C-alpha cells in the first residue's frame, strides 16, 4: 500500500462518517470502491410508452440493454463528498455532471473526486473497469465564485436551430408550484416505479442516516440520487409541451442543496423553469431548472438543473412536422 493510500485510509477511519465505503486516496484523488449499480426503471413509462431504460426499446436504439439512470451514480459520490467536506456536503453540497456513456446492470463503476486548491470545489468522474467514463463534472459546497461544471457547459452551447420536437417550447416558460414529498413506502409513479424503501435495499452506498439512525438532524435524510426522483416526481403535471411520443435520456444533471438535507415525510413545493434549448445531429434537448421550497417556511432548499435529450429518430412524425414548420426542402440531407 502506498503512503498516500495509507494516509487516506487512516484519515477516513478516524473521521466520523455515516458511510461504510472503503475510500482510498492516491495522489490527491479520493476513490470509492467498485460498485455494481442496479437498474430499477425497466417498467418506467412516459404517457404509456416505454423509455430508454426498457431493454427492448434501448436495443432498438443501438444500446446493449436498458440503461441505468444517471443519478443512480450520484450515491457513489456521497461518501467521497462527506470525506472531503463532512456533514456540510449533505446540507450544502452540489453535484454537477455531464453523462458521457451509459452504464448497464452487471458493470462495475468507481467514483473519483479530486479537490481543487480553493478547497470548496472538486473535479469528479465515474469510470468503468475498462476506463470508459460514465460521467464527468464537479462537486462543491456552498455558493462561490467558481462555476459548476454545468454552469460552464451552458455558456458554450449553441442555440437549438429549427426545433421540431421542441417547436412549442420557449425559454423562460415556467410551471406553477406543485406539492411533493417522499415517504419510505411511497410508490413514486410511472416515471419512478419503486419506493424509497425498495431503493434503500439495493443502493450502492447504504447509510443508517437514510433510515434516521444517528443522523445529526434527528430525521431520515433523502439520498442524493433520490432527490432527482423527488424533483421529477410531478414532472408530468403541467409539463412543458414537448411533442410526443418520443424517447429521451438524461444528458446533463446538477443537484444543489442550499438548506439541506431534505427529509423523508417533509412537505415541499417544486416549480420548474425552462432555461435553455440545445441540440445535436441526433437530439433535441431542453434544460429545466427545478426549485424545491420547504412548505413550512417557503425557503428555497434545493435545485436541480436537468438536460433531457430527446432522440429525433424516435419521434415518428419528425419528418412531416419538419416539413410543415420549415418547408419540405429545408431539412439538410
Secondary structure as UniProt FT lines:
FT   HELIX           3..14
FT   STRAND          24..26
FT   TURN            27..28
FT   STRAND          29..31
FT   TURN            42..43
FT   STRAND          45..46
FT   TURN            47..48
FT   STRAND          49..50
FT   TURN            52..53
FT   HELIX           55..60
FT   TURN            61..62
FT   HELIX           70..74
FT   HELIX           75..85
FT   TURN            86..87
FT   HELIX           88..92
FT   STRAND          93..99
FT   TURN            105..106
FT   STRAND          109..115
FT   TURN            117..118
FT   STRAND          121..128
FT   TURN            129..130
FT   STRAND          133..141
FT   HELIX           149..156
FT   TURN            165..168
FT   TURN            171..172
FT   STRAND          178..180
FT   TURN            184..185
FT   TURN            189..191
FT   HELIX           196..202
FT   HELIX           208..210
FT   TURN            211..212
FT   TURN            216..217
FT   HELIX           224..232
FT   TURN            233..238
FT   STRAND          248..257
FT   TURN            264..265
FT   STRAND          268..279
FT   STRAND          283..294
FT   TURN            295..298
FT   STRAND          299..311
FT   HELIX           312..314
FT   TURN            316..317
FT   HELIX           318..326
FT   TURN            328..329
//
